[in-house]
Amino acid sequence: MPRRYFIRTFGCQMNEHDSERIAGMLVAEGMVAAPSMEEADVVVLNTCCIRENADQRLYGTLGRLKELVDAKPGLQIAVGGCLAQKDRERIQQRVGWVDVVFGTHNLASAPGLLHRAREEGPVMEILDAPSPEAAGNPLLASDAVRELPYAAWVTIQSGCDNSCAFCIVPSVRGPEVSRPFDEIVAEVERLARRGVTEVTLLGQNVNSYGRDLTRRRPLFGDLLRAVGGVEGIGRVRFTSPHPKDLRPETIAAMAETPEVCEQLHLPLQSGSDRVLAAMRRGYTAQRYLDRLSAARDAIEDLAVTTDIIVGFPGETAADFEDTLAVCAAAAYDSAFTFIFSPRPGTRAAAMGEDFVAPDVVAERFERLKTVIDRSALARHQARVGRTEEVLVEGVSRRDQAMLTGRTRQGKLVHFPADGPAGAPAPGSLGRVIVTAGHPHHLSGRLEVVTARPRHRARLPLAVV
């Protein structure tokens, strides 16, 4: 009977994609997925260390696994990812039942480390630079085990050269390293041949893709055009860009490539110039708004999302009011809002004397949420009556009578499964009439299930 694995992921899309790649390697070793930790022979925890509660979630999960380890001799526990890269031997010192610890630079080593641990006992392998074997390993790319067979993440770049005061990513992911242009396009072509129709390009700062390869011209816009031109790919997304590096060439590529979705995630972090300088973000609030305006002018029906930190050290009432003003002006479709948490090793963690009182931060957080929800609701209600192109994801987890899908703008749409067009299969395209807008999703009515044209104009937003 083959050994069974279970992977739990903490963190961002990059972590999710890393987990898919780890799963692909374990399957190549003859293992099969288990439906739960309790039924697994190997449990892999792929970690994030961006925020404080990531540590708490990991060690809490490891604590709960102790009872399972005691009851199931031979069960292996592996911890990988950013928190493993940061904490290193501390994980095994603190939690003695962890068999394997590996970092962000040696995913390809995971199966071998599990073999070693069975023979030799607990092992740890943390590299400070990418493993040479990783670059040519196809199991780190298109052979990954994906949750959605029609959608795939494609890593175009790892690491980050920025020095944001609150962020620990550069110390755990290393400096920016761009994958070769042709290698990325070839991976997307392989994915398309296997039925993938939507790809999301991943990097810590996708806008700076290629600047470590050549100084002659910006390459990210070229990459968007090339990926959009791959036969069979109907939707291209990317995350995350840095506002200071959002160039006209990228905006033009988004506007001129029909396959690139009308969606832009543009992290603001703060609307105060003083706080932005302390964060070392490299732009002002006005510069941010100017670039956002340029993108909206060029790309019809662009949906914009953002990240915002509340309570950065030294943030005053006036600074926070500036953030509210920028958010109101930006009129976001949605936002990921975070309460500042100090990460050891970052500049912001050393600003303890300037930390904002928790009750003040909580009050600001709720005020910000009100502003964001107001603009999100207004933008969603403005879509009522429009026809949306929706990529069907499947049955809603909350209501079996409803299907869910995503518009080109990345908006979640719920619609009845028993419409006149029948129940479309996951991965198919449908035309949905929007019947209601809510702060975090749309409601609609499926009218037509469509075949995907290869190269086509974007679906007109017909009003019925």
Stockholm file with secondary structure:
# STOCKHOLM 1.0

chainA/1-464         MPRRYFIRTFGCQMNEHDSERIAGMLVAEGMVAAPSMEEADVVVLNTCCIRENADQRLYGTLGRLKELVDAKPGLQIAVGGCLAQKDRERIQQRVGWVDVVFGTHNLASAPGLLHRAREEGPVMEILDAPSPEAAGNPLLASDAVRELPYAAWVTIQSGCDNSCAFCIVPSVRGPEVSRPFDEIVAEVERLARRGVTEVTLLGQNVNSYGRDLTRRRPLFGDLLRAVGGVEGIGRVRFTSPHPKDLRPETIAAMAETPEVCEQLHLPLQSGSDRVLAAMRRGYTAQRYLDRLSAARDAIEDLAVTTDIIVGFPGETAADFEDTLAVCAAAAYDSAFTFIFSPRPGTRAAAMGEDFVAPDVVAERFERLKTVIDRSALARHQARVGRTEEVLVEGVSRRDQAMLTGRTRQGKLVHFPADGPAGAPAPGSLGRVIVTAGHPHHLSGRLEVVTARPRHRARLPLAVV
#=GR chainA/1-464 SS CCCEEEEEECSSHHHHHHHHHHHHHHHHTTCEECSSGGGCSEEEEEECCSSHHHHHHHHHHHHHHHHHHHHSTTCEEEEEEHHHHHHTHHHHHHCTTCCEEECSSCGGGHHHHHHHHHHHCCEEECCSSCCHHHHTCGGGTTTSCCSSTTEEEEECEESCCCCCTTCCHHHHHCSCEECCHHHHHHHHHHHHHTTCCEEEEECTTGGGTTTTTCSSSCCHHHHHHHHHTSTTCCEEEEECCCGGGCCHHHHHHHHHCTTBCSEEECCCBCSCHHHHHHHTCSCCHHHHHHHHHHHHHHSTTCEEEEEEEESCTTCCHHHHHHHHHHHHHHTCSEEEEEECCCCTTSTGGGCGGGCCCHHHHHHHHHHHHHHHHHHHHHHHHTTTTBEEEEEEEEECSSCTTEEEEEETTCCEEEEETTSTTCCCCTTCEEEEEEEEECSSCEEEEEEEEECCCSSCCCCCCCBC
#=GC SS_cons         CCCEEEEEECSSHHHHHHHHHHHHHHHHTTCEECSSGGGCSEEEEEECCSSHHHHHHHHHHHHHHHHHHHHSTTCEEEEEEHHHHHHTHHHHHHCTTCCEEECSSCGGGHHHHHHHHHHHCCEEECCSSCCHHHHTCGGGTTTSCCSSTTEEEEECEESCCCCCTTCCHHHHHCSCEECCHHHHHHHHHHHHHTTCCEEEEECTTGGGTTTTTCSSSCCHHHHHHHHHTSTTCCEEEEECCCGGGCCHHHHHHHHHCTTBCSEEECCCBCSCHHHHHHHTCSCCHHHHHHHHHHHHHHSTTCEEEEEEEESCTTCCHHHHHHHHHHHHHHTCSEEEEEECCCCTTSTGGGCGGGCCCHHHHHHHHHHHHHHHHHHHHHHHHTTTTBEEEEEEEEECSSCTTEEEEEETTCCEEEEETTSTTCCCCTTCEEEEEEEEECSSCEEEEEEEEECCCSSCCCCCCCBC
//
